[in-house]
Amino acid sequence: MILSQLGALLILLADVYAVIMILQSSEQMLHKALWVLLVVLLPLIGLIVWYLMGPGRKPF
């Protein structure tokens, strides 16, 4: 149970980071809003899709 709570917390922190990075990107506001919606509505899948294809600098 503790492990699942830790996983949920890590996903939440990663989603918050993704939203901050999306909002700081130079994309148009509409694109930012769509990315934020994707990350918020589908936390894990949205995070993975944003990491691979989203706006902003890539950390890799």
C-alpha positions in Angstrom: 0.0 0.0 0.0 2.8 2.4 0.8 4.4 1.6 -2.5 1.3 2.5 -4.4 1.0 5.8 -2.5 4.6 6.6 -3.3 4.0 5.9 -7.0 0.9 8.2 -6.9 2.9 10.9 -5.3 5.7 10.6 -7.8 3.2 10.8 -10.7 1.6 13.9 -9.1 5.0 15.6 -8.7 5.9 14.8 -12.3 2.5 16.1 -13.5 3.1 19.4 -11.6 6.5 19.7 -13.2 5.1 19.0 -16.6 2.4 21.7 -16.2 5.0 24.2 -15.1 7.2 23.4 -18.1 4.2 23.6 -20.5 3.2 27.0 -19.1 6.8 28.3 -19.5 7.1 27.1 -23.0 6.9 29.5 -26.0 4.0 27.7 -27.6 0.7 29.5 -28.3 -1.8 29.7 -25.4 -4.2 27.3 -27.1 -1.5 24.6 -27.4 -0.5 25.1 -23.8 -4.1 24.8 -22.6 -4.5 21.5 -24.6 -1.3 20.0 -23.2 -2.3 21.0 -19.7 -5.7 19.4 -20.1 -4.1 16.2 -21.4 -1.7 16.0 -18.5 -4.4 16.8 -15.9 -7.1 14.5 -17.3 -4.8 11.6 -18.0 -2.0 11.9 -15.5 0.2 9.0 -16.4 -0.5 8.7 -20.2 -0.6 12.5 -20.6 2.8 12.8 -18.8 4.3 10.2 -21.1 2.9 11.8 -24.3 4.0 15.2 -23.2 7.5 14.0 -22.4 7.9 12.4 -25.8 6.1 15.0 -28.0 5.2 18.1 -25.9 6.3 21.7 -26.2 9.4 23.1 -24.6 12.9 21.9 -24.1 13.5 18.2 -23.7 15.6 17.2 -20.7 17.3 14.4 -22.7 
